[in-house]
Amino acid sequence: MDFLLLLIATGLVSGAAYGLIAMGFALIYKSTGVVNFAQGELVMLTAYIAFSLSNTLHLSFLPLVLVTVPISMAVGLVLERVFIRPMLGEPIFAIVMATVGLAVILRGFIIIVWGSQPFNFDAGISSTVVMIGTIPFYPAQLYLIAALALVVLAMWLFLRFSRYGIAMRAVAANETAAMLVGVSVSRIHALAWMLSAGIAAIAGLLFAANFKLAPDIWFQGLRSFPAVILGGMDSVVGAAAGGLIIGVIENLSQGYVGEGMREIAGFIVIILVLMVRPFGLYGSRDIERV
Amino acid sequence: MLALSNLQVFYDKSIEAVRDVSLEVPAGRIVALLGSNGAGKSTILKAISGVLSQEDGAISSGAIHLEGDIISDKSPRAIIERGLLQVPEGRALFATLTVEENLVMGGFTRTRAEVNEGLDRIYALFPRVKERKSQIAGYLSGGEQQMVAIGRALMGRPRLLMLDEPSLGLAPQIVDAIFETIITLNRESALTVLLVEQNAQLALQVASYGYIIENGRIVLDGSAEKLAANDDVQEFYLGFSGGARKSMRDVKHYKRRKRWLS
């Protein structure tokens, strides 16, 4: 029983990381229709930025987050302006390829700047084990789960009630109509990249704090892909749920089946889910009246 | 109030959709722009609203004036802020948003107070829309969707409203109700209207002036009564054939004349 609970608990932790990364994917996909293959690299880049900030400013965890997130948002804005905005109006596939290119550039850039050696990065979080019931947790693990919950709540409130959040959903629903009510579509795209980079920063910082800071974190972007598909590409909150589900399933299959299962379990789940619900668990079907 | 002079629009820099179109919408009037499918009506409205770029279109020559100022180089938002709004063809609601969210988006350029006041106004104008306010817009009936689409445009506080085929695909009763609303808005709130329609009979009943467009060119214009009395308009837009069946010779004669007209 304890073994099962432990598997579920650690599954939720890695699931929370998947969920945060997946939310970044979904946010950009929802408002721009582009699958951003550089999302994992964005997570890695912002983690390294947090590392450098932490080394120069010596901040504790919360101030570090408060400094890193706005800087990462600015980075997201710049990347959108330089790599994506000039492609506006090109076929979606061309833009997706541009994000693949961006991913490779960022990977190289990080090794050039920070080198290829991994770092230990505690992000100002203590490493004393906390017991919840019978399950031991590192504080960083709990921070990760709490961060997912907070980001989900913030995004839900933003998309449901704020003017720009509703505008984001409106652009996803009908771009031309959104322009006809005065929404600047390119500004919404930039906003999506900005928010996505902000979420990536939280994911990157906490992922690095939980494991280590190494130039292979980008791979978590691909690992999060099943979560995005499971939640529904265009559902930001669904992506978070998808992340948790995939995290737990991966951990259970590793615990009960064997080592290699972890890597493929998530992808098996999405194939099964897509057979039943091609738009994901929470994604929107196309509404069509005839 | 609104004037187009020698407007020419190309799609993809190669397909000419509108050529040399000049028209005028005086303040406080309802002006109709009539024509069949593909004549260029919607293109003209998109050009006025500044959203041609969405479909790779561009104004290649001519100008659009609003109260004397050129607006053809302005952003869609700047055009809206000057009081020029559009109800797009086929409603184009935000299908996944609720009715109320659609309306709130209509007031995107307005302050919060103006949005709240606007919601009350729209709900008073269309009680049906109020009943449905928390439903997903994509699941409403066509008539309800048209009301929401008009409401959404009204939320932007237009002084000139452009309607792109509001009668499209709707039952006659609902069309009547919607046209009555348009007349009421025009009379009571001094809303200027540019009405684009295929249904000429209906449009000429409410409009005071009309333009007829064919293949991207204005071929005929005049007061609504004059247009309604015109033989060609009667035959080709209003569906009167003058009683007896026509012989092919007359049809050919008309075709010659039509070519000359354009």
Chai-1 contact restraints between the chains, C-beta under 6 A:
chainA,res_idxA,chainB,res_idxB,connection_type,confidence,min_distance_angstrom,max_distance_angstrom,comment,restraint_id
A,I166,B,E101,contact,1.0,0.0,6.0,A-B,restraint_1
A,R169,B,L97,contact,1.0,0.0,6.0,A-B,restraint_2
A,A170,B,F94,contact,1.0,0.0,6.0,A-B,restraint_3
A,A170,B,M105,contact,1.0,0.0,6.0,A-B,restraint_4
A,A173,B,F94,contact,1.0,0.0,6.0,A-B,restraint_5
A,A173,B,A95,contact,1.0,0.0,6.0,A-B,restraint_6
A,A173,B,T96,contact,1.0,0.0,6.0,A-B,restraint_7
A,N174,B,A92,contact,1.0,0.0,6.0,A-B,restraint_8
A,N174,B,F94,contact,1.0,0.0,6.0,A-B,restraint_9
A,T176,B,V51,contact,1.0,0.0,6.0,A-B,restraint_10
A,T176,B,Q54,contact,1.0,0.0,6.0,A-B,restraint_11
A,A177,B,A92,contact,1.0,0.0,6.0,A-B,restraint_12
A,M179,B,V51,contact,1.0,0.0,6.0,A-B,restraint_13
A,M179,B,P76,contact,1.0,0.0,6.0,A-B,restraint_14
A,L180,B,S49,contact,1.0,0.0,6.0,A-B,restraint_15
A,L180,B,Q86,contact,1.0,0.0,6.0,A-B,restraint_16
A,L180,B,P88,contact,1.0,0.0,6.0,A-B,restraint_17
A,V181,B,M105,contact,1.0,0.0,6.0,A-B,restraint_18
A,V181,B,G106,contact,1.0,0.0,6.0,A-B,restraint_19
A,V181,B,F108,contact,1.0,0.0,6.0,A-B,restraint_20
A,G182,B,R77,contact,1.0,0.0,6.0,A-B,restraint_21
A,G182,B,I80,contact,1.0,0.0,6.0,A-B,restraint_22
A,G182,B,F108,contact,1.0,0.0,6.0,A-B,restraint_23
A,G182,B,T109,contact,1.0,0.0,6.0,A-B,restraint_24
A,V183,B,F108,contact,1.0,0.0,6.0,A-B,restraint_25
A,S284,B,T96,contact,1.0,0.0,6.0,A-B,restraint_26
A,I287,B,A95,contact,1.0,0.0,6.0,A-B,restraint_27
A,I287,B,G138,contact,1.0,0.0,6.0,A-B,restraint_28
